[in-house]
Amino acid sequence: MFGPRGFVDDADGLASLLGRRERLAAWLSAEGRSLEETPETLAVVDDLLDGWAMDPEIGPRLVNEVGVFLGCVMVRVVPGARWQVWPNGHPVVHLDGGHEYDVVALVEQRLRDNGPGLMEVFGDAGRRGQS
């Protein structure tokens, strides 16, 4: 996922753009759930990831959709978290302490290599955001 370079100095505009997740909302609705930017919904999404990855309609779009959702929850809940754009236009979540989370890559790692779950990444950001 790569964003426009014009968002380099516009974290609010970037957050607004990345806040659109109609596909993820539809996938959750099909599961009888609603999309909310909360850790609780993040946990539900984490539980559904492996099944969704096997779906030929959802699987190809999953990494970007869920990565952006993870980032949005982090920005909403974790103190000092905000969207930032790398020079190549790639959006990441940046914490005040300097730590960055490439949320799209983290979701890809979770699916490909059984990397850290969404709640584990969120918890790590929460701990770092407290310090």
Kinemage of the C-alpha trace (Angstrom):
@kinemage 1
@onewidth
@group {chain A} dominant
@subgroup {mainchain}
@vectorlist {calphas} color= white
{ca met a 1} P 0.000 0.000 0.000
{ca phe a 2} L 1.441 3.318 -0.988
{ca gly a 3} L -0.097 6.700 -0.306
{ca pro a 4} L 0.272 10.019 -2.082
{ca arg a 5} L 3.439 11.947 -1.235
{ca gly a 6} L 1.251 14.990 -0.485
{ca phe a 7} L 0.384 13.468 2.889
{ca val a 8} L 3.938 13.648 4.232
{ca asp a 9} L 3.051 16.646 6.427
{ca asp a 10} L -0.696 16.013 6.756
{ca ala a 11} L -1.267 13.278 9.347
{ca asp a 12} L -4.954 14.193 9.766
{ca gly a 13} L -5.615 14.024 6.031
{ca leu a 14} L -3.825 10.706 5.837
{ca ala a 15} L -5.824 9.355 8.793
{ca ser a 16} L -9.047 10.417 7.079
{ca leu a 17} L -8.046 8.707 3.844
{ca leu a 18} L -6.972 5.524 5.612
{ca gly a 19} L -10.134 5.506 7.721
{ca arg a 20} L -12.213 4.241 4.795
{ca arg a 21} L -12.596 0.492 5.112
{ca glu a 22} L -15.804 -0.523 3.339
{ca arg a 23} L -14.469 -3.954 2.388
{ca leu a 24} L -13.473 -4.850 5.931
{ca ala a 25} L -16.836 -3.610 7.199
{ca ala a 26} L -18.597 -5.864 4.673
{ca trp a 27} L -16.484 -8.894 5.608
{ca leu a 28} L -17.254 -8.360 9.289
{ca ser a 29} L -20.934 -7.813 8.556
{ca ala a 30} L -21.042 -11.199 6.798
{ca glu a 31} L -19.766 -12.655 10.097
{ca gly a 32} L -22.491 -10.859 12.061
{ca arg a 33} L -20.038 -8.260 13.429
{ca ser a 34} L -19.680 -4.529 13.005
{ca leu a 35} L -16.553 -2.552 12.287
{ca glu a 36} L -15.445 -0.347 15.156
{ca glu a 37} L -11.987 1.090 15.755
{ca thr a 38} L -11.554 -0.760 19.036
{ca pro a 39} L -9.173 -3.372 20.409
{ca glu a 40} L -12.175 -5.694 20.769
{ca thr a 41} L -12.894 -5.579 17.037
{ca leu a 42} L -9.179 -5.942 16.356
{ca ala a 43} L -9.238 -9.211 18.330
{ca val a 44} L -12.223 -10.444 16.290
{ca val a 45} L -10.422 -9.602 13.044
{ca asp a 46} L -7.320 -11.432 14.274
{ca asp a 47} L -9.435 -14.528 14.953
{ca leu a 48} L -10.945 -14.388 11.450
{ca leu a 49} L -7.706 -13.731 9.540
{ca asp a 50} L -6.720 -17.288 8.710
{ca gly a 51} L -10.161 -18.193 7.386
{ca trp a 52} L -10.380 -15.015 5.357
{ca ala a 53} L -6.927 -15.630 3.890
{ca met a 54} L -8.238 -18.871 2.341
{ca asp a 55} L -11.179 -17.090 0.672
{ca pro a 56} L -10.381 -16.341 -3.003
{ca glu a 57} L -12.398 -13.096 -2.899
{ca ile a 58} L -11.028 -11.741 0.385
{ca gly a 59} L -7.510 -13.181 0.520
{ca pro a 60} L -5.855 -10.955 -2.109
{ca arg a 61} L -7.117 -7.773 -0.429
{ca leu a 62} L -6.647 -8.870 3.153
{ca val a 63} L -3.155 -7.603 4.008
{ca asn a 64} L -3.771 -3.956 3.100
{ca glu a 65} L -7.280 -3.815 4.553
{ca val a 66} L -6.323 -5.355 7.879
{ca gly a 67} L -2.982 -3.543 8.065
{ca val a 68} L -4.674 -0.185 7.705
{ca phe a 69} L -7.309 -1.192 10.267
{ca leu a 70} L -4.594 -2.206 12.748
{ca gly a 71} L -2.946 1.164 12.209
{ca cys a 72} L -6.217 3.054 12.661
{ca val a 73} L -6.903 1.321 15.985
{ca met a 74} L -3.362 2.087 17.136
{ca val a 75} L -3.673 5.762 16.167
{ca arg a 76} L -7.049 6.032 17.880
{ca val a 77} L -6.129 4.273 21.136
{ca val a 78} L -2.362 4.365 21.736
{ca pro a 79} L -1.084 7.622 23.262
{ca gly a 80} L 1.304 9.424 20.908
{ca ala a 81} L 0.555 7.206 17.887
{ca arg a 82} L 0.023 8.884 14.536
{ca trp a 83} L 0.205 8.066 10.856
{ca gln a 84} L 3.410 9.017 9.099
{ca val a 85} L 4.465 8.567 5.491
{ca trp a 86} L 7.870 7.286 4.499
{ca pro a 87} L 9.617 9.165 1.643
{ca asn a 88} L 8.397 6.465 -0.779
{ca gly a 89} L 4.773 7.211 0.182
{ca his a 90} L 4.238 4.138 2.382
{ca pro a 91} L 2.108 4.858 5.503
{ca val a 92} L 3.331 3.625 8.889
{ca val a 93} L 2.301 4.231 12.484
{ca his a 94} L 4.820 6.353 14.368
{ca leu a 95} L 4.982 6.644 18.163
{ca asp a 96} L 6.245 9.720 19.991
{ca gly a 97} L 9.241 7.707 21.266
{ca gly a 98} L 10.396 7.150 17.685
{ca his a 99} L 9.263 3.554 17.163
{ca glu a 100} L 7.517 2.849 13.857
{ca tyr a 101} L 5.152 0.066 12.886
{ca asp a 102} L 4.834 -0.948 9.258
{ca val a 103} L 1.359 -2.310 9.928
{ca val a 104} L 0.810 -3.697 6.433
{ca ala a 105} L 4.086 -5.639 6.578
{ca leu a 106} L 3.209 -6.899 10.072
{ca val a 107} L -0.106 -8.317 8.860
{ca glu a 108} L 1.657 -9.925 5.912
{ca gln a 109} L 4.185 -11.471 8.323
{ca arg a 110} L 1.350 -12.706 10.565
{ca leu a 111} L -0.283 -14.489 7.630
{ca arg a 112} L 2.841 -15.726 5.859
{ca asp a 113} L 5.102 -16.725 8.731
{ca asn a 114} L 2.693 -16.949 11.657
{ca gly a 115} L 4.241 -13.717 12.954
{ca pro a 116} L 2.885 -11.739 15.890
{ca gly a 117} L -0.886 -11.485 16.107
{ca leu a 118} L -2.693 -8.192 15.774
{ca met a 119} L -3.334 -7.974 19.503
{ca glu a 120} L 0.330 -8.652 20.227
{ca val a 121} L 1.386 -5.800 17.924
{ca phe a 122} L -1.272 -3.539 19.438
{ca gly a 123} L -0.130 -4.452 22.980
{ca asp a 124} L 3.490 -3.739 22.102
{ca ala a 125} L 2.521 -0.315 20.748
{ca gly a 126} L 0.489 0.347 23.889
{ca arg a 127} L 3.443 -0.447 26.116
{ca arg a 128} L 5.762 1.726 24.046
{ca gly a 129} L 3.161 4.515 23.979
{ca gln a 130} L 3.087 4.565 27.784
{ca ser a 131} L 6.820 5.123 28.118
